[in-house]
Amino acid sequence: MGALIGSGVEDEVAAVHAEAVRRGATLVTARVPDTGVGRVEGLMSVHRPIDSTERAASWRDEGWTTFVPNAPAYRPTETEIQRMRREWRDEGMGKQA
């Protein structure tokens, strides 16, 4: 969270990103010139990014309030891992371009 906040990300947004990582997501950031933003957004969108606003809303519905630094990491069940692998394979995401 500190690195995100230090780079200008609002506290609330940084908390959502940190919680996403704690729950198993991957966070990718890039510092690019204004002229390259569209290209980078296009590249990133191919990999099905989550909508952090939508995700945070669903967590809040479940009782989540904010990122807790010392909370344990989430561990997916074997069933969840297999589902994720199947979705990855079925959508062709695991293939090299």
Secondary structure, DSSP 8 states (H G I E B T S, - for coil): -HHHHHTT--HHHHHHHHHHHHTT---------GGGHHHHHHHHHTT----HHHHHHHHHHTT--S--TTS------HHHHHHHHHHHHHTTTTS--
